[in-house]
Structures are given as C-alpha cells and as structure tokens.
C-alpha cells in the first residue's frame, strides 16, 4: 500500500480555527469527508498536531 507523509504549517493565530475545522469534520461533516476520501481513494488518514516555538504543524499520516 502506498503511503504519503507530509506536514503543513499552521499560521500564527490560526490554531483555534484549525481546531474548530477538525471538530467539524469529526462531527457534522464526517459523512461528507468519508465520501470525499472514497472518491480520492484514501483508505486512512491520521493527523496530529506538533506544537513548538515556531508555531503548529498539522501532520497527516495516511
């Protein structure tokens, strides 16, 4: 199975916005996200937040 790992910086002041988006796709928009992943062929995604002095990074690990 192919696996891709990448990271995306979360800009200063945007961490709360990112957290709100995460809650939205885990809750009311979960079905929409699952359909999107199926269309794209994504079997699994794991995301974590790496917070440090320079800011946060979203680390998805499919």
N, CA, C and O atoms as a GROMACS GRO file, in nm:
protein
  248
    1UNK      N    1   0.083  -0.117   0.000
    1UNK     CA    2   0.000   0.000   0.000
    1UNK      C    3   0.089   0.124   0.000
    1UNK      O    4   0.183   0.134   0.078
    2UNK      N    5   0.057   0.216  -0.086
    2UNK     CA    6   0.132   0.342  -0.093
    2UNK      C    7   0.099   0.428   0.028
    2UNK      O    8  -0.015   0.430   0.076
    3UNK      N    9   0.200   0.496   0.077
    3UNK     CA   10   0.182   0.584   0.192
    3UNK      C   11   0.252   0.716   0.165
    3UNK      O   12   0.364   0.719   0.114
    4UNK      N   13   0.185   0.824   0.200
    4UNK     CA   14   0.242   0.958   0.182
    4UNK      C   15   0.239   1.029   0.316
    4UNK      O   16   0.137   1.027   0.385
    5UNK      N   17   0.349   1.090   0.352
    5UNK     CA   18   0.356   1.168   0.476
    5UNK      C   19   0.395   1.311   0.439
    5UNK      O   20   0.487   1.332   0.361
    6UNK      N   21   0.326   1.407   0.495
    6UNK     CA   22   0.358   1.547   0.469
    6UNK      C   23   0.315   1.630   0.589
    6UNK      O   24   0.240   1.583   0.675
    7UNK      N   25   0.362   1.752   0.594
    7UNK     CA   26   0.320   1.840   0.702
    7UNK      C   27   0.287   1.977   0.646
    7UNK      O   28   0.338   2.019   0.542
    8UNK      N   29   0.200   2.045   0.718
    8UNK     CA   30   0.152   2.177   0.677
    8UNK      C   31   0.163   2.272   0.796
    8UNK      O   32   0.112   2.241   0.904
    9UNK      N   33   0.229   2.385   0.779
    9UNK     CA   34   0.235   2.479   0.892
    9UNK      C   35   0.098   2.540   0.920
    9UNK      O   36   0.020   2.567   0.828
   10UNK      N   37   0.070   2.561   1.045
   10UNK     CA   38  -0.050   2.634   1.085
   10UNK      C   39  -0.002   2.775   1.120
   10UNK      O   40   0.078   2.793   1.212
   11UNK      N   41  -0.050   2.871   1.047
   11UNK     CA   42  -0.003   3.008   1.062
   11UNK      C   43  -0.035   3.064   1.200
   11UNK      O   44  -0.134   3.024   1.262
   12UNK      N   45   0.048   3.155   1.249
   12UNK     CA   46   0.022   3.218   1.379
   12UNK      C   47  -0.120   3.275   1.384
   12UNK      O   48  -0.165   3.342   1.291
   13UNK      N   49  -0.188   3.248   1.493
   13UNK     CA   50  -0.324   3.298   1.511
   13UNK      C   51  -0.432   3.211   1.449
   13UNK      O   52  -0.550   3.242   1.461
   14UNK      N   53  -0.395   3.104   1.382
   14UNK     CA   54  -0.492   3.019   1.312
   14UNK      C   55  -0.516   2.885   1.381
   14UNK      O   56  -0.594   2.804   1.330
   15UNK      N   57  -0.452   2.861   1.495
   15UNK     CA   58  -0.464   2.731   1.561
   15UNK      C   59  -0.609   2.703   1.603
   15UNK      O   60  -0.658   2.592   1.583
   16UNK      N   61  -0.676   2.800   1.662
   16UNK     CA   62  -0.815   2.779   1.705
   16UNK      C   63  -0.906   2.751   1.586
   16UNK      O   64  -0.998   2.670   1.595
   17UNK      N   65  -0.881   2.818   1.474
   17UNK     CA   66  -0.959   2.794   1.352
   17UNK      C   67  -0.938   2.650   1.304
   17UNK      O   68  -1.034   2.584   1.262
   18UNK      N   69  -0.814   2.602   1.309
   18UNK     CA   70  -0.784   2.464   1.269
   18UNK      C   71  -0.855   2.365   1.361
   18UNK      O   72  -0.912   2.267   1.314
   19UNK      N   73  -0.850   2.391   1.491
   19UNK     CA   74  -0.916   2.302   1.587
   19UNK      C   75  -1.068   2.297   1.562
   19UNK      O   76  -1.128   2.190   1.572
   20UNK      N   77  -1.127   2.410   1.530
   20UNK     CA   78  -1.271   2.414   1.500
   20UNK      C   79  -1.302   2.334   1.374
   20UNK      O   80  -1.403   2.263   1.369
   21UNK      N   81  -1.217   2.343   1.272
   21UNK     CA   82  -1.236   2.267   1.149
   21UNK      C   83  -1.227   2.118   1.177
   21UNK      O   84  -1.306   2.040   1.125
   22UNK      N   85  -1.130   2.078   1.258
   22UNK     CA   86  -1.114   1.937   1.295
   22UNK      C   87  -1.241   1.883   1.362
   22UNK      O   88  -1.286   1.773   1.330
   23UNK      N   89  -1.298   1.961   1.453
   23UNK     CA   90  -1.421   1.919   1.520
   23UNK      C   91  -1.537   1.908   1.422
   23UNK      O   92  -1.621   1.818   1.435
   24UNK      N   93  -1.543   1.998   1.326
   24UNK     CA   94  -1.650   1.995   1.226
   24UNK      C   95  -1.643   1.870   1.140
   24UNK      O   96  -1.745   1.807   1.113
   25UNK      N   97  -1.522   1.833   1.094
   25UNK     CA   98  -1.512   1.715   1.008
   25UNK      C   99  -1.520   1.585   1.088
   25UNK      O  100  -1.541   1.479   1.029
   26UNK      N  101  -1.504   1.591   1.218
   26UNK     CA  102  -1.523   1.472   1.301
   26UNK      C  103  -1.669   1.457   1.342
   26UNK      O  104  -1.711   1.349   1.385
   27UNK      N  105  -1.746   1.564   1.328
   27UNK     CA  106  -1.886   1.563   1.372
   27UNK      C  107  -1.983   1.579   1.256
   27UNK      O  108  -2.007   1.485   1.181
   28UNK      N  109  -2.040   1.699   1.242
   28UNK     CA  110  -2.149   1.719   1.147
   28UNK      C  111  -2.112   1.697   1.000
   28UNK      O  112  -2.201   1.669   0.918
   29UNK      N  113  -1.987   1.708   0.964
   29UNK     CA  114  -1.949   1.691   0.823
   29UNK      C  115  -1.871   1.563   0.799
   29UNK      O  116  -1.807   1.548   0.694
   30UNK      N  117  -1.875   1.470   0.895
   30UNK     CA  118  -1.800   1.344   0.885
   30UNK      C  119  -1.837   1.264   0.759
   30UNK      O  120  -1.748   1.217   0.688
   31UNK      N  121  -1.966   1.249   0.732
   31UNK     CA  122  -2.010   1.171   0.616
   31UNK      C  123  -1.958   1.233   0.486
   31UNK      O  124  -1.918   1.161   0.394
   32UNK      N  125  -1.958   1.364   0.479
   32UNK     CA  126  -1.906   1.434   0.360
   32UNK      C  127  -1.756   1.406   0.342
   32UNK      O  128  -1.710   1.384   0.230
   33UNK      N  129  -1.682   1.406   0.451
   33UNK     CA  130  -1.538   1.379   0.446
   33UNK      C  131  -1.513   1.235   0.400
   33UNK      O  132  -1.426   1.211   0.317
   34UNK      N  133  -1.588   1.140   0.454
   34UNK     CA  134  -1.573   0.999   0.417
   34UNK      C  135  -1.600   0.981   0.267
   34UNK      O  136  -1.525   0.911   0.199
   35UNK      N  137  -1.705   1.042   0.216
   35UNK     CA  138  -1.734   1.033   0.072
   35UNK      C  139  -1.621   1.091  -0.012
   35UNK      O  140  -1.583   1.035  -0.114
   36UNK      N  141  -1.566   1.204   0.032
   36UNK     CA  142  -1.456   1.267  -0.040
   36UNK      C  143  -1.334   1.176  -0.042
   36UNK      O  144  -1.269   1.161  -0.146
   37UNK      N  145  -1.302   1.116   0.072
   37UNK     CA  146  -1.188   1.024   0.080
   37UNK      C  147  -1.208   0.904  -0.012
   37UNK      O  148  -1.114   0.861  -0.080
   38UNK      N  149  -1.328   0.849  -0.014
   38UNK     CA  150  -1.355   0.733  -0.100
   38UNK      C  151  -1.335   0.770  -0.247
   38UNK      O  152  -1.273   0.694  -0.322
   39UNK      N  153  -1.386   0.886  -0.288
   39UNK     CA  154  -1.367   0.930  -0.428
   39UNK      C  155  -1.220   0.946  -0.462
   39UNK      O  156  -1.180   0.919  -0.575
   40UNK      N  157  -1.140   0.990  -0.366
   40UNK     CA  158  -0.997   1.014  -0.389
   40UNK      C  159  -0.913   0.888  -0.369
   40UNK      O  160  -0.794   0.888  -0.397
   41UNK      N  161  -0.975   0.780  -0.320
   41UNK     CA  162  -0.901   0.657  -0.297
   41UNK      C  163  -0.822   0.656  -0.167
   41UNK      O  164  -0.730   0.575  -0.151
   42UNK      N  165  -0.856   0.744  -0.075
   42UNK     CA  166  -0.787   0.750   0.054
   42UNK      C  167  -0.849   0.646   0.147
   42UNK      O  168  -0.970   0.650   0.173
   43UNK      N  169  -0.770   0.553   0.195
   43UNK     CA  170  -0.820   0.448   0.283
   43UNK      C  171  -0.814   0.490   0.429
   43UNK      O  172  -0.896   0.446   0.510
   44UNK      N  173  -0.719   0.576   0.462
   44UNK     CA  174  -0.698   0.609   0.603
   44UNK      C  175  -0.617   0.738   0.614
   44UNK      O  176  -0.527   0.763   0.534
   45UNK      N  177  -0.651   0.820   0.714
   45UNK     CA  178  -0.571   0.938   0.744
   45UNK      C  179  -0.558   0.949   0.895
   45UNK      O  180  -0.656   0.934   0.968
   46UNK      N  181  -0.439   0.976   0.940
   46UNK     CA  182  -0.413   1.003   1.081
   46UNK      C  183  -0.347   1.140   1.086
   46UNK      O  184  -0.248   1.164   1.016
   47UNK      N  185  -0.401   1.229   1.166
   47UNK     CA  186  -0.344   1.364   1.176
   47UNK      C  187  -0.310   1.393   1.321
   47UNK      O  188  -0.382   1.354   1.413
   48UNK      N  189  -0.201   1.463   1.340
   48UNK     CA  190  -0.164   1.505   1.475
   48UNK      C  191  -0.112   1.648   1.467
   48UNK      O  192  -0.080   1.698   1.360
   49UNK      N  193  -0.103   1.710   1.580
   49UNK     CA  194  -0.055   1.847   1.588
   49UNK      C  195   0.079   1.847   1.659
   49UNK      O  196   0.090   1.799   1.772
   50UNK      N  197   0.178   1.901   1.594
   50UNK     CA  198   0.311   1.914   1.653
   50UNK      C  199   0.328   2.062   1.688
   50UNK      O  200   0.356   2.144   1.600
   51UNK      N  201   0.313   2.095   1.812
   51UNK     CA  202   0.325   2.234   1.856
   51UNK      C  203   0.465   2.260   1.908
   51UNK      O  204   0.520   2.181   1.986
   52UNK      N  205   0.523   2.372   1.866
   52UNK     CA  206   0.655   2.411   1.914
   52UNK      C  207   0.669   2.562   1.905
   52UNK      O  208   0.574   2.630   1.864
   53UNK      N  209   0.782   2.614   1.941
   53UNK     CA  210   0.803   2.760   1.950
   53UNK      C  211   0.774   2.833   1.819
   53UNK      O  212   0.726   2.946   1.822
   54UNK      N  213   0.801   2.772   1.706
   54UNK     CA  214   0.780   2.837   1.577
   54UNK      C  215   0.634   2.835   1.533
   54UNK      O  216   0.599   2.899   1.434
   55UNK      N  217   0.548   2.763   1.605
   55UNK     CA  218   0.407   2.753   1.569
   55UNK      C  219   0.368   2.607   1.559
   55UNK      O  220   0.444   2.518   1.597
   56UNK      N  221   0.248   2.582   1.508
   56UNK     CA  222   0.199   2.446   1.498
   56UNK      C  223   0.210   2.392   1.357
   56UNK      O  224   0.214   2.468   1.260
   57UNK      N  225   0.216   2.261   1.347
   57UNK     CA  226   0.216   2.193   1.219
   57UNK      C  227   0.114   2.083   1.223
   57UNK      O  228   0.105   2.009   1.321
   58UNK      N  229   0.035   2.070   1.117
   58UNK     CA  230  -0.058   1.960   1.103
   58UNK      C  231   0.019   1.847   1.036
   58UNK      O  232   0.078   1.867   0.930
   59UNK      N  233   0.018   1.731   1.097
   59UNK     CA  234   0.095   1.617   1.046
   59UNK      C  235   0.001   1.504   1.009
   59UNK      O  236  -0.023   1.416   1.092
   60UNK      N  237  -0.054   1.502   0.886
   60UNK     CA  238  -0.138   1.389   0.847
   60UNK      C  239  -0.051   1.271   0.807
   60UNK      O  240   0.049   1.288   0.738
   61UNK      N  241  -0.088   1.154   0.850
   61UNK     CA  242  -0.015   1.032   0.815
   61UNK      C  243  -0.116   0.931   0.762
   61UNK      O  244  -0.184   0.865   0.840
   62UNK      N  245  -0.126   0.919   0.630
   62UNK     CA  246  -0.224   0.826   0.574
   62UNK      C  247  -0.189   0.682   0.605
   62UNK      O  248  -0.261   0.591   0.565
   0.00000   0.00000   0.00000
